[in-house]
Amino acid sequence: MTREFQVQGVPVSELARRYGTPLFVYDGTALRDRFHGLRDRLHPAMEIFYSLKANPNISICALLHSFGARAEVSSLVELTTALRAGVPPQQVIFLGPGKSRQELAACLDSGIHAVVCESIPEVALVDELARERGVKAPVALRVNPRFAVKRSGLAMGGKPRQFGIDEEELFATTDLVKRFPDVDLMGVHVYMGTRILHEAVIVENTTRILDLAERLSAALNLELRMVDVGGGLGVSYFDGESDLDAQVLTDGLNPVIEDFTARHPGTRLIMELGRYLTAEAGTYVMGVRYTKTSMGERFAVADGGTHHHMAAVGIGSFVKRNFPMAVLNRLDEPATEEWNVTGPLCTPGDTIGKKVPLPPVRPGDLIGVHRSGAYGPTASPGLFLSHGYPAEVLVHEGRCHLVRERDSPEDLLQRQRLYDPTAHDAADVPH
Ligand SMILES: *Cc1c(COP(=O)(O)O)cnc(C)c1O
C-alpha cells in the first residue's frame, strides 16, 4: 500500500477526483491549532487581527473568526468579506496607503473600530467625510518609524515609504488634533516588516512600537485607545529556516504587554497576522500532465503553476528557493531524483520548483506544494493565459467544503465585450 497525503482522513486522490486539479486544500484543524497555539499563550490584552490580504477567502476569515480572530482589511471587498463572514464592525480595522473616497465612506458607514490613515491628506479627507455624515471618525495614525528592524524578510521602517506618516513629521505636527475637528484621533499603528523568524526581533519591535506610541500620544495630546503593533510573524519555507516558537515568543512578549497595559488599561492592543495564521494550513495540489527530459534535466509539466502560486517562486524574498513539495499520492517513496516542476504558462518563469528532490514522477501523479495557505491565488496573476483561479476546498471536522469554485471559461469571458463596428458608446465623441 502506498501512503497518501490526507487531510483529516480524506485522501488527496479523493479530493482531486471530486474537485479536480489544480486545487487549494485548507485544513481547518491546522488553522485552529495555529491560532490557538499563539492565542492560548499570548497576553489576553493583545487581540489578534487576521490580515485578509494573506488569504481573503470568506470561509477562512469566518473560521478564524470563530476561533476568536478579528479582521484587518485593506479594500472595500475585504471589508465586505469580513463583515459577511460575521466579524462585528468593532472588530475590524482598515488600512492601506491609497484608500478611495468610497472605501473611507464605507468605513464610516459600517462603524468599524478604526481607519488607519497613512498620510495627512487622507486624514483631511476622512475629516470631510465625517463632517458630511455628522459623525466623529475614529482614526489611528500609521507611523513610518525612524528605526528599521533587522532580519526581517521585508523591512518597512527607516526608509522613504508610501506607508504611514514619517515619525519626524508627526512629532512636528502638534496641531493635528485641533486641525481635524471631525476626526477622533484615537490610536497609533506601526508595521515593521514581514517574514520575521526571530522571536527576539518581534519582542524588540513591539517594545519600540509601544514606546513610540506613548511618546507620540504625549507629544500630540492624542488619546491612546488603540495601539496596533503590526506583526510580521513569519513561517519557515526553506532549508535552514525554522519556525517561530510560540512559547519563546510569548515568554518575551507578555511582560512587555503587561507593563504597557498597567500604564494604559483602557488601550486596545492589536497584532495583525496574515501568513502566520494561514500558510501552514494550505496545500496547493497540481496534477502532473506530462513528464519529459530536456538536456539532461527532468520536467514534470503540471496543470497548475505560478499563476496560482507566485509566492512559491520567491517573489518578495531575496533568494529563489523551493517551497516544501512532495508527490502526494506516493509519500512513502524515497526522493531519488531531481525534477523541475513547471506549469502550463508559456513562460520559462512558470517554474514552481527547480531541481526538487522527488521520487520518479509519472503523469497522473499529484504534486503538492505545502505551506501554501497564504499569498497564493490572492497574490498571483491568475488571468495569465486566461486560466483563471482554481477551486479552494476547506476540510473541517472531517467534512469537505468547496469554498471557492474554479473559474469557468464563461466566468472569464463574461466581462468582455465583442465590439460592434456599426455602433459606439454614447459617451464617445462622434465623428
Ligand atoms: C501585509 C500586511 C500584514 C500581513 O502580513 P503577514 O506577513 O502576512 O503577516 C499586516 N499588516 C500590514 C500593514 C500589512 O501590509
The ligand as an SDF file (V2000), in Angstrom:
LIG
                    3D

 15 15  0  0  0  0  0  0  0  0999 V2000
    0.7540   42.5510    4.6080 C   0  0  0  0  0  0  0  0  0  0  0  0
    0.4690   43.1730    5.8960 C   0  0  0  0  0  0  0  0  0  0  0  0
    0.1590   42.3830    7.0130 C   0  0  0  0  0  0  0  0  0  0  0  0
    0.1860   40.8860    6.9790 C   0  0  0  0  0  0  0  0  0  0  0  0
    1.4770   40.4510    6.7700 O   0  0  0  0  0  0  0  0  0  0  0  0
    1.9040   38.9280    7.0320 P   0  0  0  0  0  0  0  0  0  0  0  0
    3.3570   38.9250    6.7780 O   0  0  0  0  0  0  0  0  0  0  0  0
    1.1320   38.0910    6.0770 O   0  0  0  0  0  0  0  0  0  0  0  0
    1.5440   38.6090    8.4310 O   0  0  0  0  0  0  0  0  0  0  0  0
   -0.1350   43.0160    8.1860 C   0  0  0  0  0  0  0  0  0  0  0  0
   -0.1340   44.3670    8.2850 N   0  0  0  0  0  0  0  0  0  0  0  0
    0.1600   45.1610    7.2270 C   0  0  0  0  0  0  0  0  0  0  0  0
    0.1470   46.6260    7.3970 C   0  0  0  0  0  0  0  0  0  0  0  0
    0.4740   44.5930    6.0070 C   0  0  0  0  0  0  0  0  0  0  0  0
    0.7760   45.3740    4.9660 O   0  0  0  0  0  0  0  0  0  0  0  0
  1  2  1  0
  2  3  1  0
  2 14  2  0
  3  4  1  0
  3 10  2  0
  4  5  1  0
  5  6  1  0
  6  7  2  0
  6  8  1  0
  6  9  1  0
 10 11  1  0
 11 12  2  0
 12 13  1  0
 12 14  1  0
 14 15  1  0
M  END
$$$$
